[in-house]
Amino acid sequence: MPEVKSKMFSHVDYENGTLKVTMHGGKVYHHDGVPEATYKSLLASPSVGQFYNGQIKTKHPHRKNT
């Protein structure tokens, strides 16, 4: 699971169209239907949190694990 430089996330992972983001506090969110290109753009973004909020959080349903 790649570590990312982010104030929001400690790790992100991607498998078979599901993006898994782990918050610094330990909460985990799974977003289904995320294209691989979007995941790669997230990793390359200068602001992972801004990209996540604008391109993933509002556009892809999520399941939360604690």
ABEGO torsion letter per residue (X at the ends): XBBBBBAABABBBBBGGBBBBBBAAGBBBBBBGBBAAAAAAAAABABAAAAAAAAAAAABBBBBBX
